[in-house]
């Protein structure tokens, strides 16, 4: 009986060692990347042709989660083709205060050119920073193409191509969303108790 246990243990060790040698990765495909190069992604994932295919798992490619540009990643092993497919979903920068650039989920992203930063929504303000709430407003108002979000301790002013929105906080806009839509394109003020609007 003991020899069976030893034999199984030796077989397990042989299989483990063998999996480090065969099969090897023959090709790595990278899909969905725009910001990051294929070389950068492979370096983050620690993947290379010739690596042991069976040893690729969530732990070995965990470096992908360290890049602020990568919102989500999926790594699939194709055993018959000895191929690894890495699919990337990147974050998109949406706003800047001139020094910092944020994606819509609040992640700070680096390496945005000054020219691209000028095309993003500009966040301005003074007092206690209200960046998280400003990004919440941008997400809510994305279809209306806001240009500038200004904040003070009293509230927000959002400038659009054809109108202005003033509100003390994002929750007030959520509470009176339908009223805002009815008057969008003017100067609209959304308060906890209701909505007012004008033509200037």
N, C-alpha and C positions, 0 to 999 in steps of 0.2 A: 504494500500500500504506500509505503514511504517513497518508493522509487517512482510511483505515479505522480506524487506531489512534486518531487524533484524534476521529473520530466516536464511537467506542465510549467514549472517555474523557469526552466531553461528555455522552453519554447516561447514563453512570454518575453523573456529577455532577448531572445533571437529576433522575434518580431519587432520589438521596440528598437533594437539596434538597426535592423533592416529598414525600418521606416525612415530612419535618418539618411539612408542611402538611396532608397527607391520607394516610390517614384519621385523624380525630381520635377520641379516646375519647368515646363518647356516654354511657356509664354505667359505674360501678364498683360491684361487689357485694362485700360483706365478709361472710364466713361463719365461724362457729365462735368468735367472740369473746365473752367474758363480762366479763373484767377490763378490757380495753382498749376504749375507745369506737371507733366507726367513724372518727371524726375523727382520733384518735390514730394509728390504723393507717395511714390515708391519708397523714398527715404523715410517719410513719416511712418509708413506701414511696415518698414523693414522687410521689404519683399524684393527678391531678385531671381532671375532665371538661374536654375541650378539648386535653389533651396529645396529642402524636403517638403513636398506637397502636403503630406498628411499632418505636418506639424503646424500648418497655418490655421489659426483659430482666433477668436475674439481677443484673447490675451496677447497674442503675438502682434496683432495689428492695432493695438490700443493707442499707438502714437497718433493715429488719425484724429482722435478726439482732442488732441492738444492744439490743433490749429483753429484759430477763431474763424477762419473762412469756411471751415467744413461744418455745416449744420447737421448733416447725416451722412453716413457711409454704409455701404453694404458690400461684403466680400463673399464671393461664392467660389467654391472649388469645383472644377469640372474634371473628374478623375480620369475619364476615358481620354480626354484631349490633353490632360496634364496641364490645364490652364487655370489661372486665377483671374476672375473678373472683379474689378474694383469699381463700384459705381458711387459717384460723389454728388451730393446736393450741397451747393455752396450758398453761403449767406450773401445777401445783396445789401450794399450800403444805402441808407435812406436819408440820413441827416448828419449835420456837422455843426459845431459851434465855432469852426475856424481852426481849432486845434485837435479836436477829437472827432472821429467818425464812428457812427453807430449803425448797426444793422437793425432791422425792425424789432428783433427780440431783445434789444438792449446790449448785445455783444459789441464790444469795441473791436473794430477791424483796422488793420494797419496797411500801409503801402498804397493808399488811395492818392492818385495824382492831384495836384492843385486844380487842374482843369476839370476833372471829374467832381471834385469836392464843390466847385462852384455851381454845379448843376443839381446838387442835393438840396433838400430842404434845410434852410438855415435856422438854427436855434439860437436865440439871443435871450438874455435875461440878467436879472440882478437879484440879490438876496439869496435865500436858501435855494440851492439847486433843485429844480423840479424836472429833471431830465426824464425820469421814468414815466411821469405823467404826460410830459410832452410827447414821448414816443407812443404812448397809449392813444393820445389824440391823433397822431399821424396815422396810426393803424386804422383808427375809426374813420378818418377823413381821406383815406388814400385815393378813393375814386373821384374826389373833388380837387385833386392836384394842389394841395397847399404849397406855398412858396416859402413863407417865413412864419416861425412860431416864436413869439416873444412872451416871456413870463416875468411876473413880479410876485411879491408875496400876496397881492390881491387877486391874481388870476392870470389868464392867458388872452393873447390876441393873435389870431391866426389870419394871415393874409393869403388870399387866393387871387387868381388872375382876374376874377370879376367880383370880388366881394371881400368882406371882413367878418370874422366871427370873434366875439368877445364872450368869455365865460370864466367864472371863478375857478371851476375845476372840471375835470373830464366827466365825472359822474353826472353833473348837471346836463351836459350835452347828451349823454346816454338816456337820461330820463325824459328829455324833450326832443328826441331825435326826429320824430315825424314833423314837429313844428319847425325845426331847423331846415329840413328838406323843403318845406313849403315856401320858405323865404330865402333859400340859398341864392346868392347872386347879388344880395344887398349887404348892408351893414346890419348884422344880426347879433343881438345880445341875448345869451341864454343864461338864465339865473335859476336858482332852486325853485322859485315860485312861478316861473313862466318865461316867455320869450317876447322881446321887443325888436322892432326892426325899423330901418330908415333907408333912404335912397342915396345917402352920401357915402 
